[in-house]
Amino acid sequence: MVPIKSNQEIKKMRESGKRLNMVMDEIKKNIKAGMDTLTLDEIAEENILKLGGIPAFKNYGSDLGDPYPASICASLNDEIVHGIPARNIILKEGDILKIDIGMKYEGMFSDMARTFAVGKISSKTKKLKEITEKAFWEGVSRIKNGAMLSDYSKTVQKCVEADGFSVVRDLVGHGIGKELHEDPQVLNYYCKYYADLKLKSGMVLALEPMVNEGSHHAVINKDGWVFRTRDKKLSAHYENTVLVTDEGYEILTK
């Protein structure tokens, strides 16, 4: 069952998202060639705590085995998601870096991701980055009270594939609120075998197109966390926490 948020919960999520976006801005200022991804993680955690939040990702999955060890996911080039920050992972000119961050604020979660260019990137890489963001905005334009969730999924897939890229199938978006991951699962592609959902005002979704330069196929590292493209081509990611409203939608991570 997909929870409907109360006005008080929405107020808290709006503040959580606002503060999380401030953290992302601080990370962005430090993305440059020569920077290591663990330092970016330290910057993120320091700012989340300073703003009264709790890192949502750190120690996530501790009940299932090896927990996620960091406050951000820092996924480089062919890494799709869940890249683990490390002192020996150094950014270089031409890389693309996906930063995914989440925080808990006054009991409510927010989640967002951006793809950043490190210095000058190729025109094709720039196109991949632009189409991923475009797919989000075209998809979210279909979000409103009474719409079907599959309208979002179909729109994202159509936008991505029209430019010759592919939508990741092994990873999806999700509901969010009192928990980081809630119902429903939100596909970025259409699948007739998934039960569709009529959206209602007060639902909150983490919408996150993940787009590959080559095929949609992914593989997972032996660490059990990091997903990469199977063909070793690039991947991009764009995510916001989104509230369904009577008029349409509201981006909470802004």
Buried (B, 14 or more C-beta within 10 A) or exposed (E): EBBBBEEEBBEBBBBBBBBBBEBBEBBEEEBEEEBBBBEBBBBBBEBBBEBEBBBBBBEBEEEEEEEBBBBBBBBBBBBBBBBBBBEEBEBEEBBBBBBBBBBBBEEBBBBBBBBBBBEEBEEEBEBBBBBBBBBBBBBBEBBBBEBEBBBBBBBBBBBBBEEEBBBBBBBBBBBBBBBBBBEBBBBBBBEEEBEEBEBEBBBBBBBBBBBBBBEBEBBEEEEEBBBBBBBEBBBBBBBBBBBBBEEBBBBBBE
